[in-house]
């Protein structure tokens, strides 16, 4: 007598599938339980997530090993079946749409393996072999990783042979190409995960697989309920989301996002000084629209900036720190210019004697007040790097933000990656705020800068706003 578990559906079985990258040594493989009703377009998403690709190249499925020549049987050659995405159907004859075939219809007992090719240039061939049909429990995930070994090869590393050669060079510090290849690997791998060929986080993969098939209740909340980091994550391709989420976890966003009163006073000092100097009655500008020379000199002296500035420091148009502070305060919603005067906004008036409130106001403003969506995205990516607190060079911050902007789909009009100078220009306003708050301490980005706990807390407060 067979006893069935109460949560099993007697009519349903899973596909237990072993996936291996052909030619990998040591083997790169995954063992998955997959819902047989998944069509091949969804299986493609499962494989990209489980193996760890970025879904940035073309792909196809076939029931014949691409590396094995077809043999004549009884005078006939069986044509291989090939399933492709809908946008490739127009370019090929005889191919089938991957959206119309379920994995359980193709990968059956005695059918032989199925092959999945990713990146027709590098030719990453994955062999999918059915190893069993375990029962499908009620509410079972539609795809789950049971076991496996090693991360996916790097994208664009030249196929399995090129990838093996790359690993050999990386393991040999004396190789003439070692340093150049290290730099290339860091550039391709990106800032969110260090490259480790032996790394595989099964729990993280299963979290990503679960997100591919959300429960209906998970879709009931509109976009407005998303956090800033969730919204960024959801806009990335599935191939990059898992890397970004691992970075978010490492950034410690669950840490404190509050500030002590004395720290708030120190951090907001420039904005607090300016708003108090303008006061409730406002401050008249010169006929040319600049701050009066006496006020510029007073700002440079009282804020401690004069010692690092060459010149008289009494003309706003020639005194960059004061000019940037005034423009920053306007962008952040603290002050505005009306009929030749600087006046406080209603928010600034409420915060004249509330440094902690001002600190929170600035955190919210830096996250939400921007001229362009690209500036918003760049600012949020920069704040994430500040919250993580692991970078010290401004160039590294800029490169990390550039990578993130590319992941979010930003590029030049010609489709090229954003140049460092372009990213620098996009970040200039956020950088000025972080300078004014003392989170960064080098206006020209030439010195090492270690972000301390108050700066990390400010970034977390901004990202939670």
N, C-alpha and C positions, 0 to 999 in steps of 0.2 A: 504494500500500500504506500503510495506517494503522498506525503504531506506537503501542501503548498503554504508558503508564508502568507499571512493575511494581507500584506501590502503588495503582492505580486499580481500582475495581470496575466492570466493563464494564456492569453492569445498573443502575447507580445514577447519578442526576444530582441536583445541588443546584438550589435555586431562588435565583436572584439577584434580590433584591427591593429596589426603591428606595422608601423610606418618606419622605413629606413631610407636614408639618403644613399643611393647607389654609389659605391666606390669609396665611401667614407671609412677611414681607418685611423684611430679606433672609430667604431661605428657611432653615427649620430642617429638615434632611433627614439621612437615614442610608441607606447602601448595605450590604445584608446578604446573606450566603450562609446559607440556611436549609435544614435537612433537610426534604424534602417530607412525611415521615411524621409530623411534629409536629402534634398536634391543636391546635385553636384556643385551648384553655385554656393550652397551653404557649407558643403564639405570643404570647398576651397577656403572659406573663411576659417573653418575649424583647423585645417592644416596650417594655414598662415599663423594662427595664434599658437597652436600647440608646438610647432617647430620653432617659431620665433622670427619669421620673416616680416618684412615691412610692406608687402603688397604693393610694390612699386614697379612691377614688371608684368608682362603677359604670362598666361598659363594655359594649360590644357590637360585633359585626361585622355588616356588611351588604354585599351585592354591588351596591348602588345608591347613588349619590351622594346623601346626605341633603339637599343643597342644591338638587338638580335635581328639578323636578316630573316625575312620571311622564307619559309620552306614550302616547296610544292608537295602537296599531299594528293595522291591519286590524280595527278595532272592538274590540280586546281590550287590556287593560292587564295587563302582566306584574307580578305581585306580587313585590316584592323579597324575597329570602331574608335572614333575620336570625338570627344565632347569639348566644346569651347564656349566661351562667353558669347552673348548675343552680338556684341559689337565686332566679333571676328567672323561671324557666319558669312558676311558679304564677301570676305576675302578668300574663302576656301570653298571647295566643292566636296560634297559628301560628308561634311562634318555635321554633328548633331548638337542641338542647344543643350547646354548643361542644366538649364532650368527645367527641362522636361523629364529628367531621369533621376530616380532615387537610388541612393547607394545600395539599398537592399535588393534592387532589381538587377544590379550588375555584379556585385561582390557576393557570390553565393557559394555554398559548399560545392567543391569540385570545379568552380569556374576558373580557377587560376587567379593570379594577382592582377591588380589594377595599378596603372602607373600615372603619376601626376608630375608634370613638368612645369617648373617655375623658372622664368627668365630664359627665353629662347636663345639669348646670347651666351650666357654662362652655362645653361643647360643643366639645372639642378633636377635630377630625376629622383623621384620618391617612389618606392615600391610599397604598395598597400596590400597586405596579405591577411586574409581572414583566418583567425586562430581559434575562434569559438563563438558560440551563441548563448551567452548567459541570459537568464530571465531578466525582464525589465521591471524593476520595482515601480510601484505607483509614485508619481512625482519625481521620477529619475531625471537627472539632467540630460539634455539631448546630446551632450558630448562631455566626456570626462577623461582626464589624463590619469592613467594608473601608474605608469612608470616610464623611464626613459633615461637617456644619457646625452650630455653635452648640448651646448647651445647651437643655434643655427650658424652656419658660416656667415661671414660678413657679406653684405650685398656687394656685387660688382667685384668680387675677388678672383674672378677668372675661372669659375667652375671648380670641381673638386680637386683637380690637379693643381690649379693655381692656389687654392686655399691651403693645401698641404705644403706647397712650397713656401707660402707666406708664413705658416707656423714654424717651419724650419728656420727661416731667416730671423723671426722674432726670438727664437730660442738661442740664437748665436750672436752675442753682443759684438763679436769680432767681425761679423760679416759686413762687407762694405756698404750694403744697402740697409743695414739694421736701423739706423737712426731715421732715415727717410721713410722707411716702412712703418716705423713706430708712429711718426707724425701722420702718415696716411691713415693708419688704423684709428688713431684718436679722432681724426676728422670724420671718418666714415661712421665710427661707432657713436660719435656724438657725446654731449656732456652729461647725459642722464644715467648712463651705466658704463662702468669700466669694462673693457673687453676681457673676458675670461672664457676660453674655449671649453672649459670643463663645467661651466655654470649651467644649472637647470633648477629652477624653483617651481616644483610641481604645484604647490598651493597657489602661487601667483598665477600660473597658467590656468588652473581651474577657476580662479576668480574671473579671469578674462573670458574664459569659455562661457561661464554663467552669464556674463554681461552680453554675450552675443545673442542669447535667447532669454530676454527678460520676461518675468511673469507679467500678465496683463496689468496688475495693480501698479507695477513700476512705471507704466506709461501714463498714469492718470495725472501726474503733476506736470504742469506746463513749464516752459523754459524760464519763466520768471522766478520759479522756486529754486533754480539751480544756484549753487555757489559759484563764485568766480572761477575757481579751479575746476569744478565740474564742467562748466561751460567750455573752458579751454580744452579740457580732455575730450569732450564729446565732438569737438570740431576736428580733431586729429584723425588720421586714418587708423583703422584698427591695428595695423602693424606697428604704429608708434605709441598707441595708448598705453600698452603695458609697460614700456620703457618710461613714459612720462609718469605713470602712476607709481612706479618704483621710486622715481625721483621725488615725487610728492611725499611719499612715506618717509624717505630719508631726510626731507627738508624739515621735519619736526613741526608741521603746522598745528599739531595738537598742543604745542607748548603754550606758555603764557602769552597773552596779547594785551597785557595791562602795563601800567607804568606807575612808579612811585612819584609822589608829588615833587620832590627835589629834582628828580631826573627829568620830569616833564618841564620844569622851569628851565633847566639847562638846555634841553633839546630845542624847545620852542623859542628860546631867547631872541633870535633875530626877528621872527614874526611878531612876538609879543612886544618887542621894542618898537617896531614900525607901527603897529596898530595903536599903541599907547601914544606914540609921538604924533600921529595924525589926530587922535582924540575924537571926541564926540563932535567937535566943531569943524573938523576937517583941516586940511593943510593946503595953502595956496601954492601953486607951482609957478615957476618963472614964466615970462612971456613966451619963451621957446618951448614950454611944456615940461621942463625938468624940475627935479627937486632943488630947492634953494641950496647954494654952496655950503652955508652954515650947517644945514641938516645933513648933507652928505658927509661933511667932516665929522660931525657929531656921531653919525652911524659908524663910520670907520673906527673912531676912537673907542666908543662905548662897547662895540661888539668885538674889539680886539683884533680887527683886521688891518689896521694901519701899519703895524709892525712888519707885515709881509707884503706891503704894497709900495711900489716905487712911484714917487710923484706927490703932488700936493693933496691929492684925494679930496678935492672939493668940487669937482664937476661930475655930475652923474653920468654923462655920456662918455666920460673917460675913466670912470671908476666902476669896473665890471661887477664887483661883489654887490654894491648897492643897487646898481641898475638891475641885476638879476634878481635880487631880493624883492624889489618893487614889482617887477613884472611877474615874478612867481606868486606873490601875494594876490595880484589881480587875477591870475589864471585859477588860483585855488579858491577864489570866491571870498577873500577877506576884505579887499578894497576895490573901489572903482573910481574912475575919473569922470567928474561932472563939471562942466563950465570952468575949466582951469583949476579945479581943486581935486585933491584926493580925499575921498570920504570913505567911512567904514560901512560895510554891509551890515544888515541887521544881525547876522550870525556873529560877525566880529565884535559888535557892540556887546553881545551877551557874553563873550569869551574874554573880555579885557582883564578880568580878575580870576580867570579859570584856566590855568596852564594845562591841567589834565584834560579838560574839555577841549582846549585848543589842539592838544596832541591827537585826540581822537578825531577831531574835525579834519585835521591835516591828513591823517591816515585815510579817511574816507574820501577826501577830495583827490588825493594822488591816484586813487584807484578808479575814480569815476569821472573826473573832469578832464576831457581830452579834446583836441581839435579833430582827430581822425582816429578811425578804428585801428589803424596800424600802430599809432602811438599808444593807444589803450593796451593792445596786446603786448607790445614791447615793454611797457611799464609793468604789467602784471608778471611777465617773465623775469624782469629784473628784480621785482620784489620777491619772487620765489627764490632767486639766487641769494638775495640778502637774507631771507629767512633761513636758508640752509647754512649760511655763514662759512662756507668752505673755500671760497675764492679770495684771492688777495690782489690780483692784478686786474686793472680796469679792462685790459685787452681780453682777458678770459671771460669777464662778465659780458663784454660785447659779443664775443664769439658764441657764448651760450645763448644769448638772446637771438642772435642771427639764426642759429640752428632751430630754435623754437619758432621763430617767425616763418621759416621755411616749412616746418612741420604743420603750421596753421594755414599754409597756402599762399603766403605773401611772396612776391617775386617782383622783378622789374617788369616793365611793359612788354619787354621782349621774352619774358619767361625765365630770365637768368636769376641766379641767386643774388641776394642783396649784398652789396659791397660793405666793408667795414665802415667807410665814411658815411654811407647812407644810414646804417644802423646807429652810428654816433649821432647823426642829426635827429633821428627819430627819438633818441633817448635824452636829448639835451635838457628838456624841461624836468623830467623825473630826476636826472642827475643833479640838477640845481637844487631841487628840494632836499635830496639826501645830503648834499653839501651843507645847506643851511641848517639842517638838523644835527650836523656833526656825525652822521652815520658814515659818510665818506669824508676824508680829511685832506684830499689833494685835488684842488680845482682843475688841474690839467691832466689828471689821471696818469701821472708819471711815476708815482711812488706806490709801494706795497701798502695795502689797506686791509686790515683785519676787522671785520664787522663784529662788534661786541654785543652782549646780550640785549641792551636797550634797543639797538638798531634792529636786531632780529625780532624783538617783540613788536616794534613799530610795523615791520613788514607783515607780520602775522595779523596785526589789527587791520591793516589795509586790505589784506586778502579775505578777511572774515567780514568785511563791511558790506 
